Amino acid sequence: MSRPATPPQTIGPFFHIGLDVPGTEQLVPADHPGAVPIEGRVFDGAGDPVDDALIEVWDARGVRFGRCATDATGRYHFLAVKPVGGPVAGASGEAPHLNISVFARGLLDRLVTRIYFPDEAAANAADPVLARIADPGARATLVARAEAGSLRFDIHLQGEQETVFFAL
């Protein structure tokens, strides 16, 4: 006796349910010295906004953590502070950066990338991780843009503007 086929899963996972906790997008309080808003949008390969992604951010030393779900227009936001470079200040030679994980429908595993700061040109030029990315255009996808009191970091999952992601 055979059983009918089970239909495939067509939707989910649902990252907004249970993982998006209001307030976790603030890595530091609003009055923290050096606090900077980081804003961006997540886009799919066709350039359409991803409205159900979850973005996690860790500072380079793993001390501060934040999480934000994208809204209907693919937007996310964090309040962070520029960390000291590298896992141990100065020991790695890495420029100040934030570590990013992207979770979204259609991804079997998280995507991992980094946000580097635009006012750290010399440190970015000497960063050993950035140096391993031969294409200057690809390398530029990891540097946020300064915009009127905040930093902008758009994440492109695929396509011509695809953000560089790292294999862990």
C-alpha positions as CSV (number, residue, x, y, z in Angstrom):
1,M,0.0,0.0,0.0
2,S,1.4,3.4,-0.9
3,R,0.7,6.7,0.8
4,P,0.0,10.0,-1.0
5,A,3.0,12.3,-1.4
6,T,3.4,14.9,1.2
7,P,3.3,18.4,-0.2
8,P,6.7,20.3,-0.1
9,Q,7.2,23.2,2.2
10,T,6.4,26.4,0.3
11,I,6.8,29.1,2.9
12,G,9.0,29.9,5.8
13,P,11.1,29.9,7.8
14,F,9.5,32.7,9.8
15,F,12.4,34.7,11.3
16,H,10.1,37.5,12.5
17,I,8.3,35.2,14.9
18,G,10.2,34.8,18.1
19,L,13.6,36.0,16.9
20,D,12.9,39.7,16.3
21,V,12.7,41.2,19.8
22,P,12.0,45.0,19.9
23,G,14.9,47.0,21.3
24,T,17.7,44.5,20.3
25,E,18.5,46.7,17.3
26,Q,20.2,49.1,19.8
27,L,23.7,47.8,20.5
28,V,24.2,50.9,22.7
29,P,21.9,53.4,24.4
30,A,21.1,56.5,22.3
31,D,23.2,58.8,24.6
32,H,26.3,56.5,24.3
33,P,29.4,58.5,23.2
34,G,30.0,57.8,19.5
35,A,26.7,56.1,18.9
36,V,25.9,56.0,15.2
37,P,22.7,54.9,13.4
38,I,23.3,52.3,10.7
39,E,20.5,51.9,8.2
40,G,20.1,49.9,5.0
41,R,17.9,47.7,2.9
42,V,18.1,44.1,1.9
43,F,17.6,43.3,-1.8
44,D,17.1,40.0,-3.7
45,G,18.8,39.1,-7.0
46,A,16.1,41.0,-9.0
47,G,16.6,44.2,-7.0
48,D,13.4,43.8,-5.1
49,P,13.3,44.4,-1.3
50,V,13.4,41.4,1.0
51,D,10.6,42.1,3.5
52,D,11.2,39.1,5.8
53,A,14.9,39.0,6.4
54,L,16.5,39.1,9.9
55,I,19.9,40.9,10.3
56,E,22.2,40.2,13.2
57,V,25.1,42.4,14.0
58,W,28.1,41.7,16.4
59,D,30.9,44.1,17.0
60,A,34.4,42.9,16.1
61,R,35.2,41.7,19.6
62,G,31.8,39.9,20.1
63,V,30.8,42.2,23.0
64,R,27.8,44.0,21.6
65,F,25.0,42.2,19.7
66,G,21.9,43.4,17.9
67,R,19.1,41.9,15.8
68,C,16.6,43.6,13.5
69,A,14.0,42.3,11.1
70,T,13.4,44.0,7.8
71,D,10.2,45.9,7.2
72,A,7.9,45.8,4.2
73,T,10.4,47.9,2.2
74,G,13.4,45.7,3.2
75,R,14.7,48.3,5.6
76,Y,16.6,47.5,8.8
77,H,18.4,49.8,11.3
78,F,20.8,49.6,14.2
79,L,22.3,52.0,16.7
80,A,25.9,51.0,17.2
81,V,29.3,52.3,18.0
82,K,32.5,51.9,16.0
83,P,34.4,49.1,17.7
84,V,38.1,48.9,18.2
85,G,39.7,47.0,15.3
86,G,40.1,43.2,15.4
87,P,39.2,40.6,18.0
88,V,41.9,41.8,20.3
89,A,42.6,45.5,19.8
90,G,45.5,46.0,17.4
91,A,46.6,42.4,17.5
92,S,45.0,41.3,14.2
93,G,45.6,44.4,12.1
94,E,41.9,44.4,11.2
95,A,40.1,47.7,10.6
96,P,37.1,48.5,12.8
97,H,34.1,46.6,11.6
98,L,30.8,45.0,12.5
99,N,30.1,41.3,11.8
100,I,26.7,40.7,10.0
101,S,24.6,37.6,9.6
102,V,21.7,37.6,7.2
103,F,18.8,35.1,7.6
104,A,16.0,35.1,4.9
105,R,13.6,32.8,3.1
106,G,15.4,30.7,0.5
107,L,18.6,30.6,2.4
108,L,19.6,27.2,3.7
109,D,22.2,28.8,6.0
110,R,22.9,32.3,7.2
111,L,25.0,34.6,5.0
112,V,28.0,36.3,6.8
113,T,29.5,39.6,5.9
114,R,31.0,42.7,7.5
115,I,30.4,46.4,7.7
116,Y,33.5,48.6,7.5
117,F,33.5,52.3,8.4
118,P,34.0,54.9,5.6
119,D,36.1,57.2,7.8
120,E,38.8,54.5,8.3
121,A,40.3,54.5,4.8
122,A,43.9,53.8,6.0
123,A,42.8,51.0,8.3
124,N,40.6,49.6,5.6
125,A,43.4,49.6,3.1
126,A,45.6,47.6,5.5
127,D,42.9,45.2,6.6
128,P,43.9,41.6,5.9
129,V,40.4,40.4,5.2
130,L,39.6,43.3,2.8
131,A,43.0,42.7,1.1
132,R,42.0,39.2,0.1
133,I,39.2,40.6,-2.1
134,A,40.9,41.3,-5.4
135,D,38.1,43.2,-7.1
136,P,37.9,46.8,-5.8
137,G,34.2,47.0,-6.7
138,A,33.4,43.9,-4.6
139,R,35.6,45.2,-1.7
140,A,33.5,48.4,-1.8
141,T,30.3,46.5,-1.0
142,L,31.7,46.0,2.5
143,V,32.2,49.7,3.3
144,A,29.2,51.7,4.6
145,R,28.4,55.1,3.1
146,A,28.1,58.2,5.3
147,E,24.6,59.9,5.0
148,A,23.5,62.9,7.1
149,G,24.4,61.7,10.6
150,S,24.1,57.9,9.9
151,L,25.8,55.2,7.9
152,R,24.1,53.3,5.1
153,F,24.8,49.7,4.3
154,D,22.6,48.0,1.7
155,I,22.8,44.2,1.4
156,H,22.3,42.7,-2.0
157,L,21.9,38.9,-1.9
158,Q,22.6,38.4,-5.6
159,G,23.1,40.3,-8.8
160,E,25.5,42.9,-10.1
161,Q,25.7,44.7,-6.8
162,E,26.0,41.5,-4.7
163,T,27.5,42.1,-1.3
164,V,30.6,40.0,-0.5
165,F,29.7,37.1,1.8
166,F,32.2,34.9,3.6
167,A,32.4,31.1,3.8
168,L,32.8,30.0,7.5
